[in-house]
Every structure is written in structure tokens, then in C-alpha cells.
């Protein structure tokens, strides 16, 4: 049995200092769910705590998801302070924009350690506690860029494809258990992921990071609140894949019918620009 109701449950959320993670915490608290919010920044966590419903038990934890021992300690602390755990939302993520040939190894490793290994550490650290709950769920955030690959996003694509594969395999392994497993694939959501990203310009004629951030803001259609609500609705239905936004659904459809042909469409659009 996966999650049938949020009331009275306990959820741990990474990347909860802003964006979708923050709104997951807010909406869960309004539904009567106790939350353990984590981020690398205590200041942003404090802002999240201020917005939670006062009726629930909320704890904050400064955690670097790329640190295995820190994630293991986080899971143990949540279990101790809340007396059990029902859900882990592995939501923390970062991005790096740049050509594969030019991207430094250090930037690729930084991204993979957070986006992929952070998810693995979250799953493996929390699963022993989820096994003890009557209802439980693992919710891993991939991206629609875990379905299609685009130029300048090779590292991000790699991490999100990896999260999707890992999550689907985990779902199959836990199919006969009481633990639901969902892979979240958002399209454009108005978060600060691009503003906080690392950027390697091709040359002096390239767009600036500010240009990229502005373009993303214009293209992103869903608010973090809307995205979080879609995710929570999907978890209650124990969906294997939760597509967030019309753009995510359209891209998924395109990849389904043109699994490699979409690459030519992308190249044509890039050439037109």
C-alpha cells in the first residue's frame, strides 16, 4: 500500500529552501503532514519554516545531499525526531550549461554528485525507515530533460536520465511492497535553478547567464505551487511517472513517436535562431 492520505504522515524533503521543495513542504503541512525540510542554506530553510502550517511538527536540517554520511545522518535524525518516516522527496538539484567538450570535469562531478548521487543516497538512507511504515513512498525528481537530450545540457541530461532509470528500476523492485515509487519529470517551472546554475559560455559572443535566466523565466509556465500540487496528486495515485506541465506532456509525446527524430527538430530550431 502506497500513500493514501497525507494527514498524520511524515515527509522528508531535500532542496526545500525554495521552489518546488518549499511548496511541497507548504502544501503537505496544509494537508496535516509533518515535515522535515532540508537544504544547504539555513536562511532559506527558515523562510520555508515560516510558511508552514502551525499545526504540524516541522524540523529543519542543513544537509549537503552529495555527502553520503550526511544523508544517512539526516534520515536517522528525522526518524528519531518524528518517530517514523513515510515519504522521502529527493528534490534537490542543480544545473550546468555548456558544451560537453568545454565543460570542466569538476562541474560535471559537482552536478552528478547532487543530482544523481544525492538521489541514490536519499533512497538508500531512507528505505530502511520506510520499510517500517504502514504506508510509504519514494519520490525522485528527474526532469523532462531526462526524456530528451538537448545541446548545452549534456551533464544535466545525463543526471536526469540516470535518475529516471534508477527510479523505475527501484519501483519494479518494490512493486510487491507497501512502498510507492514515483519519478517526477517537470517541464518549465519558475524556480531559481537557472539563476543558481553554473554556466560555461562558448565564446565572447555567447549569451550571458543573465540572458539565459531571462529566457528561462519567459518559457517556464508553471509556478512552484502548481508543480508541487501536481506532484502530490500523483503520489496519492502512486504514478510511476509524474509529468509536470503541458510542455512536459508534449515533449514526452514527441519523444515517444520520434525517439531520435526529435534531435533533427531541435537542430533545425537552433539553426533558425
KOLBA-310501 format. One line per 4 residues: number of its first residue (from 1); their letters; for each residue z, x, y of N, C-alpha, C. Coordinates in Angstrom, 1 decimal. Example, Ala and Ser with C-alpha at 12.3 -4.5 7.8 and 13.67 -1.06 7.14 Angstrom:
BEGIN
1) as) 7.8 13.2 -5.7 7.8 12.3 -4.5 7.8 13.2 -3.3  7.1 12.8 -2.2 7.1 13.7 -1.1 7.9 12.9 0.0
This chain:
BEGIN
1) xxxx) 0.0 0.8 -1.2 0.0 0.0 0.0 0.0 0.9 1.2  -1.0 0.7 2.1 -1.0 1.5 3.3 -0.2 0.8 4.4  -0.4 1.0 5.6 0.4 0.4 6.7 0.0 -1.1 6.9  0.9 -2.0 6.8 0.6 -3.4 7.0 1.2 -3.9 8.4
5) xxxx) 2.1 -3.2 9.0 2.7 -3.5 10.2 3.3 -2.3 10.9  3.3 -2.2 12.2 3.9 -1.0 12.9 5.4 -1.2 13.2  5.8 -2.4 13.2 7.2 -2.7 13.6 8.2 -2.0 12.6  9.1 -1.3 13.2 10.1 -0.6 12.4 9.7 0.7 11.7
9) xxxx) 8.4 1.0 11.9 7.9 2.2 11.2 8.2 3.5 12.1  7.9 4.6 11.6 8.0 5.9 12.3 6.7 6.6 12.3  6.2 7.0 13.5 4.9 7.7 13.6 5.0 9.0 14.3  4.5 10.1 13.8 4.4 11.4 14.4 3.0 11.6 15.0
13) xxxx) 2.9 12.1 16.2 1.6 12.2 16.9 1.5 13.6 17.5  0.4 14.3 17.2 0.1 15.5 17.8 -0.8 15.3 19.0  -0.8 16.2 20.0 -1.6 16.0 21.2 -1.2 14.8 21.9  0.0 14.5 22.0 0.5 13.2 22.6 0.8 13.3 24.1
17) xxxx) 0.5 14.5 24.7 0.9 14.6 26.1 -0.1 14.0 27.0  -1.3 13.6 26.5 -2.3 13.0 27.4 -3.3 12.2 26.5  -4.3 11.6 27.1 -5.4 11.0 26.4 -5.1 10.0 25.3  -5.8 10.1 24.2 -5.7 9.2 23.1 -4.3 9.3 22.5
21) xxxx) -3.8 10.5 22.4 -2.5 10.7 21.8 -1.4 10.0 22.5  -1.5 10.1 23.9 -0.5 9.5 24.7 -0.5 8.0 24.5  -1.7 7.4 24.5 -1.9 6.0 24.4 -1.6 5.5 23.0  -1.8 6.3 22.0 -1.3 5.9 20.6 0.2 5.7 20.6
25) xxxx) 0.9 6.6 21.3 2.3 6.5 21.4 2.8 5.3 22.2  2.1 5.0 23.3 2.5 3.9 24.1 2.3 2.6 23.3  1.1 2.4 22.7 0.8 1.2 22.0 1.7 1.0 20.8  1.9 2.1 20.1 2.8 2.0 18.9 4.2 1.6 19.4
29) xxxx) 4.7 2.1 20.5 6.0 1.8 20.9 6.1 0.3 21.3  5.0 -0.2 21.9 5.0 -1.6 22.3 5.0 -2.5 21.0  4.5 -2.0 19.9 4.4 -2.7 18.7 5.7 -2.6 17.9  6.7 -1.9 18.5 8.0 -1.7 17.8 8.1 -0.6 16.8
33) xxxx) 7.2 0.4 17.0 7.1 1.6 16.1 7.9 2.7 16.8  8.7 3.4 16.1 9.4 4.6 16.6 8.4 5.8 16.5  8.5 6.6 17.5 7.5 7.7 17.6 8.1 9.1 17.9  7.5 10.1 17.3 7.8 11.5 17.5 6.6 12.1 18.1
37) xxxx) 6.6 12.4 19.4 5.4 12.9 20.1 5.5 14.4 20.2  4.4 15.0 20.0 4.3 16.5 20.1 3.1 16.9 21.0  3.3 18.1 21.6 2.3 18.7 22.4 2.7 20.1 22.6  1.9 20.9 23.2 2.3 22.3 23.6 2.9 22.3 24.9
41) xxxx) 2.9 21.2 25.6 3.4 21.2 27.0 4.5 20.2 27.2  5.7 20.6 27.4 6.9 19.7 27.6 6.7 18.8 28.8  6.1 19.3 29.8 5.9 18.5 31.1 5.1 17.2 30.8  4.0 17.4 30.1 3.1 16.2 29.8 3.8 15.3 28.7
45) xxxx) 4.6 15.9 27.8 5.4 15.1 26.9 6.4 14.2 27.6  7.0 14.8 28.7 8.0 14.0 29.5 7.3 12.8 30.1  6.0 13.0 30.6 5.3 11.9 31.1 5.0 10.8 30.1  4.7 11.2 28.9 4.5 10.2 27.8 5.8 9.5 27.5
49) xxxx) 6.9 10.2 27.4 8.2 9.5 27.1 8.5 8.5 28.2  8.2 8.7 29.4 8.5 7.7 30.5 7.7 6.4 30.3  6.6 6.5 29.6 5.7 5.3 29.5 6.0 4.5 28.2  6.9 5.0 27.3 7.2 4.3 26.1 8.1 3.1 26.2
53) xxxx) 8.0 2.2 25.4 8.9 1.0 25.4 10.3 1.5 25.1  11.3 1.0 25.9 12.6 1.5 25.8 13.4 1.0 24.5  12.8 0.1 23.8 13.5 -0.5 22.7 13.4 0.4 21.4  12.5 1.4 21.4 12.3 2.2 20.2 12.9 3.5 20.4
57) xxxx) 13.0 4.2 19.2 13.6 5.6 19.2 12.4 6.5 19.4  12.4 7.3 20.4 11.4 8.3 20.7 11.9 9.7 20.8  11.3 10.6 20.1 11.7 12.0 20.2 10.5 12.9 20.7  10.7 14.0 21.4 9.6 14.8 21.8 9.8 16.2 21.2
61) xxxx) 8.7 16.8 20.9 8.7 18.1 20.2 7.6 19.0 20.7  7.9 20.2 21.2 6.9 21.1 21.7 6.4 21.9 20.4  5.2 21.7 20.1 4.6 22.3 18.9 3.2 22.8 19.1  2.9 24.0 18.6 1.6 24.5 18.5 1.1 24.2 17.1
65) xxxx) 0.1 23.3 17.1 -0.4 22.8 15.7 -1.1 23.9 14.9  -1.5 25.0 15.6 -2.1 26.1 14.9 -1.1 27.0 14.2  0.1 26.8 14.4 1.2 27.6 13.8 1.8 26.8 12.6  1.5 27.3 11.4 1.9 26.6 10.2 3.4 26.4 10.1
69) xxxx) 4.1 27.4 10.4 5.6 27.3 10.3 6.1 26.3 11.3  5.5 26.2 12.5 5.9 25.3 13.5 5.7 23.9 13.1  4.5 23.6 12.4 4.2 22.3 11.9 5.1 21.9 10.8  5.4 22.8 9.9 6.4 22.5 8.8 7.8 22.1 9.4
73) xxxx) 8.2 22.9 10.4 9.5 22.6 11.1 9.4 21.3 11.8  8.3 20.9 12.4 8.1 19.7 13.1 8.3 18.5 12.2  7.6 18.6 11.0 7.7 17.5 10.0 9.2 17.3 9.5  9.8 18.4 9.3 11.2 18.3 8.8 12.1 17.8 9.9
77) xxxx) 11.9 18.2 11.1 12.7 17.7 12.2 12.5 16.2 12.4  11.3 15.7 12.4 11.0 14.3 12.5 11.7 13.5 11.4  11.6 14.0 10.2 12.2 13.3 9.1 13.7 13.2 9.3  14.3 14.3 9.8 15.8 14.3 9.9 16.2 13.4 11.1
81) xxxx) 15.5 13.5 12.2 15.9 12.7 13.4 15.6 11.2 13.3  14.6 10.9 12.5 14.2 9.5 12.4 14.5 8.9 11.0  15.0 9.7 10.1 15.4 9.1 8.8 14.2 8.7 7.9  13.1 9.3 8.2 11.9 9.0 7.4 10.6 9.0 8.2
85) xxxx) 9.5 9.0 7.6 8.2 9.1 8.3 7.2 8.2 7.6  6.5 7.4 8.4 5.4 6.5 7.8 4.0 7.0 8.1  3.8 7.6 9.3 2.5 8.0 9.7 2.4 9.3 10.4  1.4 10.1 10.2 1.1 11.3 11.0 -0.3 11.1 11.6
89) xxxx) -0.4 11.2 12.9 -1.7 11.1 13.6 -2.0 12.6 14.0  -2.9 13.2 13.3 -3.3 14.6 13.6 -4.4 14.5 14.7  -4.0 14.4 15.9 -4.9 14.1 17.0 -5.2 15.2 18.0  -4.4 16.3 18.0 -4.6 17.4 18.9 -6.0 18.0 18.7
93) xxxx) -6.6 18.4 19.8 -7.9 19.0 19.7 -8.4 19.7 20.9  -9.3 20.7 20.8 -9.8 21.4 21.9 -11.3 21.6 21.7  -12.0 22.1 22.8 -13.4 22.3 22.6 -13.8 23.6 23.3  -15.0 24.2 22.8 -15.6 25.4 23.3 -17.1 25.1 23.5
97) xxxx) -17.6 25.3 24.7 -19.0 25.1 24.9 -19.7 26.4 25.1  -20.8 26.6 24.3 -21.5 27.9 24.5 -22.5 28.1 23.3  -23.5 28.9 23.5 -24.4 29.2 22.4 -23.7 29.9 21.3  -24.1 29.6 20.0 -23.5 30.3 18.9 -23.6 31.8 18.9
101) xxxx) -24.7 32.3 19.4 -24.9 33.7 19.4 -24.0 34.4 20.4  -23.7 33.7 21.5 -22.9 34.3 22.6 -21.4 34.0 22.5  -21.0 33.1 21.6 -19.6 32.7 21.6 -18.8 33.8 20.9  -17.7 34.2 21.6 -16.8 35.3 21.1 -16.1 34.7 19.8
105) xxxx) -15.9 35.6 18.9 -15.1 35.2 17.7 -13.8 34.7 18.0  -13.2 35.2 19.1 -11.8 34.8 19.5 -11.8 33.3 19.9  -12.9 32.8 20.5 -12.9 31.4 20.9 -13.2 30.5 19.7  -14.0 31.0 18.8 -14.2 30.2 17.6 -12.9 30.1 16.8
109) xxxx) -12.2 31.2 16.6 -11.0 31.2 15.9 -9.9 30.3 16.6  -9.8 30.4 17.9 -8.9 29.6 18.6 -9.1 28.1 18.4  -10.4 27.7 18.4 -10.8 26.3 18.2 -10.5 25.9 16.8  -10.9 26.7 15.8 -10.8 26.3 14.4 -9.3 26.2 14.1
113) xxxx) -8.5 27.1 14.6 -7.0 27.1 14.3 -6.4 25.8 14.8  -6.8 25.2 15.9 -6.3 24.0 16.4 -6.9 22.8 15.7  -8.3 22.7 15.8 -9.0 21.5 15.4 -9.0 21.3 13.9  -9.1 22.4 13.1 -9.2 22.2 11.6 -7.8 22.6 11.0
117) xxxx) -7.4 23.8 11.2 -6.1 24.2 10.5 -4.9 23.4 11.0  -5.0 22.9 12.3 -3.9 22.0 12.8 -3.9 20.7 12.0  -5.0 20.2 11.6 -5.1 19.0 10.7 -4.6 19.3 9.3  -5.0 20.4 8.8 -4.5 20.8 7.4 -3.0 21.0 7.4
121) xxxx) -2.5 21.7 8.4 -1.0 21.9 8.5 -0.3 20.6 8.6  -0.9 19.7 9.4 -0.3 18.4 9.6 -0.2 17.6 8.4  -1.3 17.6 7.6 -1.4 16.8 6.4 -0.4 17.4 5.4  -0.4 18.7 5.1 0.4 19.3 4.1 1.9 19.3 4.5
125) xxxx) 2.2 19.4 5.7 3.6 19.4 6.2 4.2 18.0 6.1  3.4 16.9 6.3 4.0 15.6 6.4 3.9 14.8 5.1  2.9 15.2 4.2 2.7 14.4 3.0 3.9 14.3 2.1  4.7 15.4 1.9 6.0 15.2 1.1 6.9 14.1 1.6
129) xxxx) 6.9 13.9 2.9 7.8 12.9 3.5 7.1 11.5 3.4  5.8 11.5 3.6 5.1 10.2 3.5 5.1 9.7 2.0  5.2 10.6 1.1 5.4 10.1 -0.3 6.6 9.3 -0.6  7.6 9.6 0.3 8.9 8.9 0.1 9.0 7.5 0.8
133) xxxx) 8.0 7.2 1.6 7.9 5.9 2.4 7.3 4.8 1.5  7.7 3.6 1.9 7.1 2.4 1.2 5.6 2.2 1.6  5.4 2.4 2.9 4.1 2.3 3.5 3.8 3.6 4.3  2.6 4.1 4.2 2.3 5.4 4.9 0.8 5.5 5.2
137) xxxx) 0.5 6.4 6.1 -0.9 6.7 6.5 -1.0 8.0 7.1  -2.1 8.7 6.8 -2.6 9.9 7.4 -3.8 9.5 8.3  -3.8 9.9 9.6 -4.9 9.6 10.5 -5.3 10.8 11.2  -6.5 11.3 10.8 -7.0 12.6 11.3 -8.2 12.3 12.3
141) xxxx) -8.1 13.0 13.4 -9.1 12.8 14.4 -10.2 13.8 14.2  -11.4 13.3 13.9 -12.6 14.1 13.9 -13.4 13.8 15.2  -14.6 13.5 15.1 -15.4 13.2 16.3 -16.8 12.7 15.8  -17.5 12.0 16.6 -18.9 11.7 16.2 -19.7 13.0 16.1
145) xxxx) -19.2 14.1 16.7 -19.8 15.4 16.6 -19.4 16.0 15.2  -18.7 15.2 14.4 -18.5 15.5 13.0 -19.6 14.8 12.1  -20.5 14.1 12.8 -21.6 13.5 12.1 -22.9 14.0 12.5  -23.1 14.4 13.8 -24.3 15.1 14.2 -23.9 16.4 14.9
149) xxxx) -24.9 17.3 14.8 -24.7 18.6 15.4 -25.5 18.8 16.7  -25.0 19.3 17.7 -25.7 19.4 19.0 -25.7 20.9 19.5  -26.7 21.3 20.3 -26.7 22.6 20.8 -25.4 22.8 21.7  -24.9 24.0 21.7 -23.8 24.5 22.5 -22.4 24.1 22.0
153) xxxx) -22.4 23.3 20.8 -21.2 22.8 20.3 -21.0 23.3 18.8  -21.6 24.4 18.5 -21.5 24.9 17.1 -20.1 25.0 16.5  -19.2 25.5 17.3 -17.8 25.7 16.8 -17.1 24.3 16.7  -17.3 23.5 17.7 -16.7 22.2 17.7 -17.3 21.3 16.6
157) xxxx) -18.6 21.4 16.4 -19.2 20.7 15.3 -18.6 21.1 14.0  -18.5 22.4 13.8 -18.0 23.0 12.5 -16.6 22.4 12.3  -15.8 22.4 13.3 -14.4 22.0 13.1 -14.3 20.5 12.7  -15.1 19.7 13.4 -15.1 18.2 13.2 -15.8 17.8 11.9
161) xxxx) -16.8 18.5 11.5 -17.4 18.2 10.2 -16.4 18.6 9.1  -15.7 19.7 9.3 -14.6 20.1 8.4 -13.5 19.1 8.3  -13.1 18.6 9.4 -12.0 17.5 9.4 -12.5 16.3 8.6  -13.7 15.9 8.9 -14.2 14.7 8.2 -14.2 14.9 6.7
165) xxxx) -14.8 16.1 6.2 -14.8 16.4 4.8 -13.5 16.4 4.2  -12.6 17.1 4.8 -11.2 17.3 4.3 -10.5 15.9 4.2  -10.7 15.1 5.2 -10.1 13.7 5.2 -10.6 12.8 4.2  -11.9 12.8 4.0 -12.5 11.9 3.0 -12.1 12.4 1.6
169) xxxx) -12.0 13.7 1.3 -11.5 14.2 0.0 -10.1 13.8 -0.2  -9.2 13.9 0.9 -7.8 13.5 0.7 -7.7 12.0 0.5  -8.5 11.2 1.1 -8.5 9.8 0.9 -8.8 9.5 -0.6  -9.8 10.2 -1.2 -10.1 10.0 -2.6 -9.0 10.3 -3.5
173) xxxx) -8.3 11.5 -3.2 -7.2 11.9 -4.0 -6.0 11.0 -3.9  -5.9 10.3 -2.8 -4.7 9.4 -2.6 -5.1 7.9 -2.8  -6.3 7.7 -3.3 -6.8 6.3 -3.4 -5.9 5.4 -4.2  -5.2 5.9 -5.2 -4.3 5.0 -6.0 -2.9 5.1 -5.6
177) xxxx) -2.6 5.6 -4.4 -1.2 5.7 -3.9 -1.0 4.7 -2.8  0.2 4.8 -2.3 0.6 3.9 -1.2 0.2 4.5 0.2  -0.5 5.6 0.2 -0.8 6.3 1.5 -2.2 6.0 1.8  -2.5 5.4 3.0 -3.8 5.2 3.5 -4.2 6.5 4.2
181) xxxx) -5.5 6.7 4.2 -6.1 7.9 4.9 -7.3 7.5 5.7  -7.3 7.8 7.0 -8.4 7.4 7.9 -8.9 8.6 8.7  -10.2 8.6 8.9 -10.9 9.6 9.7 -11.4 9.0 11.0  -10.9 9.4 12.1 -11.2 8.8 13.4 -12.4 9.6 14.0
185) xxxx) -13.5 8.9 14.4 -14.6 9.5 14.9 -15.0 8.9 16.3  -14.4 9.4 17.4 -14.7 8.8 18.7 -16.0 9.3 19.2  -16.6 8.5 20.0 -17.7 8.9 20.9 -17.1 9.4 22.2  -17.7 9.0 23.3 -17.2 9.5 24.6 -16.0 8.7 25.0
189) xxxx) -14.9 9.4 25.1 -13.6 8.8 25.6 -13.1 9.6 26.8  -12.7 8.9 27.8 -12.3 9.6 29.1 -11.0 10.3 28.9  -11.1 11.5 28.3 -9.9 12.4 28.2 -10.2 13.7 28.9  -9.2 14.6 28.9 -9.4 15.8 29.6 -9.9 17.0 28.7
193) xxxx) -10.4 16.6 27.5 -10.8 17.6 26.6 -11.9 18.6 27.1  -12.8 18.1 27.9 -13.8 19.0 28.5 -13.3 19.8 29.7  -12.5 19.1 30.5 -11.8 19.8 31.6 -10.9 20.9 31.2  -10.3 20.8 30.0 -9.4 21.8 29.4 -10.1 22.8 28.5
197) xxxx) -11.4 22.6 28.3 -12.2 23.4 27.3 -12.4 24.8 27.8  -12.9 25.6 26.9 -13.4 27.0 27.2 -15.0 26.9 27.3  -15.5 27.6 28.2 -17.0 27.5 28.5 -17.6 28.9 28.6  -18.7 29.1 27.9 -19.4 30.4 27.9 -20.8 30.1 28.5
201) xxxx) -21.0 30.3 29.7 -22.4 30.0 30.3 -23.4 30.9 29.7  -24.6 30.4 29.6 -25.7 31.2 29.0 -26.1 32.3 30.0  -26.3 31.9 31.3 -26.6 32.9 32.3 -26.2 32.4 33.6  -26.6 33.1 34.7 -26.2 32.7 36.0 -26.8 31.4 36.5
205) xxxx) -27.8 30.9 35.8 -28.5 29.7 36.2 -27.9 28.5 35.5  -26.9 28.7 34.6 -26.3 27.6 33.8 -25.5 26.7 34.6  -25.3 25.5 34.1 -24.3 24.6 34.7 -23.0 25.2 34.8  -22.2 24.8 35.8 -20.8 25.2 35.8 -19.9 24.3 34.9
209) xxxx) -18.7 24.8 34.7 -17.8 24.0 33.9 -17.5 22.7 34.6  -17.5 22.7 36.0 -17.2 21.5 36.8 -18.4 20.5 36.6  -19.6 21.1 36.5 -20.8 20.2 36.3 -20.7 19.5 34.9  -20.3 20.3 33.9 -20.1 19.7 32.5 -19.1 18.6 32.5
213) xxxx) -17.9 18.9 33.2 -16.9 17.9 33.2 -17.3 16.6 33.9  -18.0 16.8 35.0 -18.5 15.6 35.7 -19.5 14.8 34.8  -20.4 15.5 34.1 -21.4 14.8 33.3 -20.6 14.1 32.2  -19.6 14.7 31.6 -18.9 14.0 30.5 -18.2 12.8 31.0
217) xxxx) -17.6 12.9 32.2 -16.9 11.7 32.8 -17.9 10.6 33.0  -19.1 10.9 33.4 -20.1 9.8 33.6 -20.6 9.2 32.3  -20.6 10.0 31.2 -21.1 9.5 30.0 -20.0 8.8 29.1  -18.8 9.2 29.3 -17.7 8.6 28.5 -17.5 7.2 28.9
221) xxxx) -17.5 6.3 27.9 -17.4 4.9 28.2 -16.0 4.3 27.9  -15.4 4.8 26.9 -14.1 4.2 26.5 -12.9 4.9 27.2  -11.9 4.1 27.6 -10.7 4.6 28.1 -9.8 5.1 26.9  -8.9 5.9 27.2 -8.0 6.3 26.1 -7.2 5.1 25.5
225) xxxx) -6.8 4.2 26.4 -6.1 3.0 25.9 -7.0 2.2 24.9  -8.3 2.0 25.3 -9.2 1.2 24.4 -9.4 2.0 23.1  -9.6 3.3 23.2 -9.8 4.1 22.0 -8.6 4.0 21.1  -7.4 4.1 21.6 -6.1 4.0 20.8 -6.0 2.7 20.1
229) xxxx) -6.4 1.6 20.8 -6.2 0.3 20.2 -7.2 0.1 19.0  -8.4 0.7 19.2 -9.4 0.6 18.1 -8.9 1.4 16.9  -8.3 2.5 17.2 -7.7 3.4 16.1 -6.6 2.6 15.3  -5.7 2.0 16.1 -4.6 1.3 15.5 -5.0 0.1 14.7
233) xxxx) -6.0 -0.6 15.2 -6.6 -1.7 14.4 -7.2 -1.2 13.1  -7.9 -0.1 13.2 -8.5 0.5 12.0 -7.5 0.9 11.0  -6.4 1.5 11.4 -5.4 1.9 10.5 -4.8 0.8 9.7  -4.5 -0.4 10.4 -4.0 -1.5 9.7 -5.0 -2.1 8.6
237) xxxx) -6.2 -1.8 8.8 -7.2 -2.2 7.8 -7.5 -1.1 6.8  -6.8 0.0 7.0 -7.0 1.1 6.1 -8.5 1.5 6.0  -9.1 1.6 7.1 -10.5 2.0 7.1 -10.7 3.5 6.8  -11.7 3.8 6.0 -11.9 5.2 5.7 -12.4 6.0 7.0
241) xxxx) -13.3 5.3 7.7 -13.8 5.9 9.0 -13.6 4.9 10.1  -13.1 5.4 11.2 -12.8 4.5 12.4 -13.7 5.1 13.5  -14.8 4.4 13.7 -15.8 4.7 14.8 -15.3 4.1 16.1  -15.2 5.0 17.1 -14.6 4.5 18.4 -15.7 4.5 19.5
245) xxxx) -16.2 3.3 19.9 -17.2 3.2 20.9 -18.6 2.9 20.4  -19.3 2.2 21.2 -20.7 1.8 20.8 -21.5 3.1 20.6  -21.3 4.1 21.4 -22.1 5.3 21.2 -21.9 6.0 19.9  -20.6 5.9 19.4 -20.3 6.5 18.1 -21.0 5.7 17.0
249) xxxx) -21.1 4.3 17.1 -21.7 3.5 16.1 -23.2 3.7 16.1  -23.8 3.9 17.3 -25.3 4.1 17.4 -25.6 5.5 16.8  -24.9 6.5 17.2 -25.1 7.8 16.6 -25.0 7.9 15.1  -24.0 7.2 14.6 -23.8 7.1 13.2 -25.0 6.4 12.5
253) xxxx) -25.5 5.4 13.1 -26.7 4.7 12.6 -27.9 5.6 12.6  -28.1 6.3 13.7 -29.2 7.3 13.8 -29.2 8.3 12.7  -28.0 8.9 12.5 -27.8 10.0 11.5 -28.1 9.4 10.1  -27.7 8.2 9.9 -27.9 7.6 8.6 -29.4 7.5 8.2
257) xxxx) -30.2 7.0 9.2 -31.6 6.8 9.0 -32.5 8.0 9.3  -31.9 9.0 10.0 -32.7 10.2 10.3 -31.8 11.4 10.2  -31.3 11.7 9.0 -30.2 12.7 8.8 -30.6 14.1 9.3  -31.9 14.4 9.4 -32.3 15.7 10.1 -33.2 15.4 11.2
261) xxxx) -33.9 14.3 11.2 -34.9 13.9 12.2 -34.2 13.8 13.6  -32.9 13.5 13.7 -32.3 13.4 15.0 -32.3 14.7 15.7  -32.4 15.8 15.0 -32.5 17.1 15.6 -33.7 17.2 16.5  -34.8 16.7 16.1 -36.0 16.7 16.9 -35.9 15.8 18.1
265) xxxx) -35.2 14.7 18.0 -35.0 13.8 19.1 -34.1 14.5 20.1  -33.1 15.2 19.7 -32.2 15.9 20.6 -33.0 17.0 21.4  -33.8 17.7 20.6 -34.6 18.8 21.2 -35.6 18.3 22.3  -36.1 17.1 22.0 -37.1 16.5 23.0 -36.3 16.1 24.2
269) xxxx) -35.1 15.6 24.1 -34.3 15.2 25.2 -33.9 16.4 26.1  -33.6 17.5 25.4 -33.2 18.7 26.1 -34.4 19.3 26.8  -35.6 19.3 26.2 -36.8 19.8 26.9 -37.1 19.0 28.1  -36.9 17.7 28.0 -37.2 16.8 29.2 -36.3 17.2 30.4
273) x) -35.0 17.5 30.0 -34.1 17.9 31.1 -34.5 19.3 31.7
